[in-house]
Amino acid sequence: MTSPVFDFIIIGGGPTGSSAATYLRWKGYSVLVLEKEKFPRQHVGESLLPFCYPLFKELGVLDEMKRRFVRKPGARFSSHDGKQSSTWCFRNIIHDESYLSFHVVRADFDKMLLDNAAKHGAEVKEQTKVERVELDLPNDHVRVHTTGADGLAQEYEGRFLIDASGQDTFLARRTGDKHAYKELDRIAFLTHWKGAKYTQGIDVGLLQIVYLESHKSGWFGIQPVGKDRLSVGLVINRKYLKEQKAKLTAAGHEEWQKAFYLQEIRECALTRDILSDAEIAQPLIAVSDFSYYAEKTFGHNFAMLGDAGRFLDPIFASGVYLGMNSSRMFAEALDVLMKQGREEGLKAMEEKKKYIDGAYSLVEKFINIFYDPDSFNLAKLSSTSESNYEGYQTAFSLVHYLLAGDFFNNYEKYGDFLDMLKNPKQFARWRNLVVSRPNVHEKTCGTTYEAIFGDIEDEYVRTTSINGIMA
Ligand SMILES: Cc1cc2nc3c(=O)[nH]c(=O)nc-3n(C[C@H](O)[C@H](O)[C@H](O)COP(=O)(O)OP(=O)(O)OC[C@H]3O[C@@H](n4cnc5c(N)ncnc54)[C@H](O)[C@@H]3O)c2cc1C
């Protein structure tokens, strides 16, 4: 039996692919999602930005999120020795309930979004790996060749292909259009811990970013994803990692990656303290493929969305929002394409792409500032919620808005602001406005343990089956 021609075929059922599927279904299109894994499968990317909140509401998953996931009121940046820190609370700029964002177990979060796409009528085929695509059919359609769990080959035809294959970068790899951001050449390791001490703001849901010593040019990202499940990720520059790998393998460590991860945990006062009595609860995940971009992210019958087209260092926890909101925006352009033809569709995609590129470029600028040893160090700034100083509110708010995810609509304004901070005089002025005021050091962002963890069905979260990316 021949399969029907789908309006859209999507490679990948992560947050980008499943959101695109739901938005396109709502516009009345037939959608096929092809996902190579069986969900739930584990994934990195667990701390979500408040700007995702309206999307969760719109997609109809907000209530489920509130039941299942830990809440996140802000972020704390700490120095390596733990002596200095600054806390940025989203309630300082967001005055509705969306100031309380989420930390999620991605296995559960991604499954929830994929099930939601199926609930809204997308045809979802898991354990179906896309092997090859044809984009040059005479009728402008695409043909997708897959292998299923049974090992059998299958092919599908669609009017348009969305590549949401994440770091697999299905299309960019095949067209040779994947380029590295050389200055952001880093590697990440991440796992979950049981029995960690919930102190230092973890007890009130803060995302903790801990700067490492400058020669490591990296950081720890620490987020509670359950009542007794702490996610601890390490991002580190490749040069330092290579040196350490040589030392650890010479010393006879067979599992040198795990030995390295544990070594760095021991060398950092904060992680050493909170993990002193804890044990690792799942296989270590290693992610070595970042950061990168593709030049040509869309054409008359294809688009790359989310990590499939571009990936930036995760220091500002931006990836899920960038991917999901790009899907939402592109769905509008794809609606134009289906209704008014490919030429009009290309123009509409170009228009959306301007904002998507603007958002990514803004985040890239912010990341470069983070890693620039001559630029400001967020751990050494402190936020305060009280000041009468003229101009304070604007200066104070800008960093909060960036940390909350205001990337798409105001990217030019924030880009100018970040450029301005590169000027030492302007930076000194900003620092004076924001930092050198009598500090009220935020400890809790106005939340309690109950508000953050109270209602989550922890057992559900803990019993997730994990297909570790890399043991
Ligand atoms: C260490 C680290 C920490 C991070 N932390 C954060 C964070 O705190 N917050 C945040 O927002 N982001 C974070 N990110 C980024 C975030 O993980 C990604 O941006 C996000 O997962 C992108 O979603 P996606 O749907 O585009 O891709 P993915 O979530 O990777 O989904 C892609 C899907 O495509 C499937 N697929 C791939 N190839 C094929 C194929 N050939 N056939 C069929 N299916 C295929 C895969 O199985 C996968 O399920 C982090 C990233 C790293 C590396």
PDBQT file of the ligand as one rigid body, heavy atoms in Angstrom, charges set to zero:
ROOT
HETATM    1  C1  LIG A 501      25.461  20.328  27.827  1.00  0.00    +0.000 C 
HETATM    2  C2  LIG A 501      24.247  21.009  27.290  1.00  0.00    +0.000 A 
HETATM    3  C3  LIG A 501      23.373  21.641  28.150  1.00  0.00    +0.000 A 
HETATM    4  C4  LIG A 501      22.247  22.283  27.657  1.00  0.00    +0.000 A 
HETATM    5  N1  LIG A 501      21.436  22.941  28.526  1.00  0.00    +0.000 NA
HETATM    6  C5  LIG A 501      20.351  23.575  28.062  1.00  0.00    +0.000 A 
HETATM    7  C6  LIG A 501      19.453  24.188  28.964  1.00  0.00    +0.000 A 
HETATM    8  O1  LIG A 501      19.660  24.177  30.174  1.00  0.00    +0.000 OA
HETATM    9  N2  LIG A 501      18.346  24.778  28.451  1.00  0.00    +0.000 N 
HETATM   10  C7  LIG A 501      18.089  24.794  27.115  1.00  0.00    +0.000 A 
HETATM   11  O2  LIG A 501      17.080  25.357  26.697  1.00  0.00    +0.000 OA
HETATM   12  N3  LIG A 501      18.906  24.183  26.238  1.00  0.00    +0.000 NA
HETATM   13  C8  LIG A 501      20.028  23.577  26.682  1.00  0.00    +0.000 A 
HETATM   14  N4  LIG A 501      20.836  22.924  25.801  1.00  0.00    +0.000 N 
HETATM   15  C9  LIG A 501      20.467  22.931  24.386  1.00  0.00    +0.000 C 
HETATM   16  C10 LIG A 501      19.331  21.954  24.119  1.00  0.00    +0.000 C 
HETATM   17  O3  LIG A 501      19.712  20.667  24.524  1.00  0.00    +0.000 OA
HETATM   18  C11 LIG A 501      18.996  21.938  22.635  1.00  0.00    +0.000 C 
HETATM   19  O4  LIG A 501      19.040  23.231  22.107  1.00  0.00    +0.000 OA
HETATM   20  C12 LIG A 501      17.606  21.331  22.382  1.00  0.00    +0.000 C 
HETATM   21  O5  LIG A 501      17.550  20.015  22.840  1.00  0.00    +0.000 OA
HETATM   22  C13 LIG A 501      17.284  21.381  20.883  1.00  0.00    +0.000 C 
HETATM   23  O6  LIG A 501      16.085  20.688  20.604  1.00  0.00    +0.000 OA
HETATM   24  P1  LIG A 501      15.841  20.063  19.159  1.00  0.00    +0.000 P 
HETATM   25  O7  LIG A 501      14.458  19.556  19.170  1.00  0.00    +0.000 OA
HETATM   26  O8  LIG A 501      16.268  21.029  18.125  1.00  0.00    +0.000 OA
HETATM   27  O9  LIG A 501      16.878  18.844  19.084  1.00  0.00    +0.000 OA
HETATM   28  P2  LIG A 501      16.852  17.494  19.945  1.00  0.00    +0.000 P 
HETATM   29  O10 LIG A 501      16.207  17.745  21.235  1.00  0.00    +0.000 OA
HETATM   30  O11 LIG A 501      18.238  16.976  19.955  1.00  0.00    +0.000 OA
HETATM   31  O12 LIG A 501      15.924  16.523  19.108  1.00  0.00    +0.000 OA
HETATM   32  C14 LIG A 501      16.359  15.997  17.877  1.00  0.00    +0.000 C 
HETATM   33  C15 LIG A 501      15.694  14.636  17.680  1.00  0.00    +0.000 C 
HETATM   34  O13 LIG A 501      15.965  14.187  16.359  1.00  0.00    +0.000 OA
HETATM   35  C16 LIG A 501      16.145  12.790  16.390  1.00  0.00    +0.000 C 
HETATM   36  N5  LIG A 501      16.907  12.412  15.188  1.00  0.00    +0.000 N 
HETATM   37  C17 LIG A 501      18.165  12.753  14.879  1.00  0.00    +0.000 A 
HETATM   38  N6  LIG A 501      18.530  12.220  13.708  1.00  0.00    +0.000 NA
HETATM   39  C18 LIG A 501      17.462  11.520  13.256  1.00  0.00    +0.000 A 
HETATM   40  C19 LIG A 501      17.227  10.730  12.085  1.00  0.00    +0.000 A 
HETATM   41  N7  LIG A 501      18.165  10.553  11.149  1.00  0.00    +0.000 N 
HETATM   42  N8  LIG A 501      16.020  10.144  11.945  1.00  0.00    +0.000 NA
HETATM   43  C20 LIG A 501      15.054  10.306  12.884  1.00  0.00    +0.000 A 
HETATM   44  N9  LIG A 501      15.242  11.028  14.015  1.00  0.00    +0.000 NA
HETATM   45  C21 LIG A 501      16.425  11.641  14.199  1.00  0.00    +0.000 A 
HETATM   46  C22 LIG A 501      16.908  12.571  17.678  1.00  0.00    +0.000 C 
HETATM   47  O14 LIG A 501      16.776  11.236  18.149  1.00  0.00    +0.000 OA
HETATM   48  C23 LIG A 501      16.248  13.578  18.612  1.00  0.00    +0.000 C 
HETATM   49  O15 LIG A 501      15.214  13.016  19.374  1.00  0.00    +0.000 OA
HETATM   50  C24 LIG A 501      21.971  22.266  26.269  1.00  0.00    +0.000 A 
HETATM   51  C25 LIG A 501      22.836  21.607  25.393  1.00  0.00    +0.000 A 
HETATM   52  C26 LIG A 501      23.973  20.996  25.885  1.00  0.00    +0.000 A 
HETATM   53  C27 LIG A 501      24.902  20.316  24.928  1.00  0.00    +0.000 C 
ENDROOT
TORSDOF 0
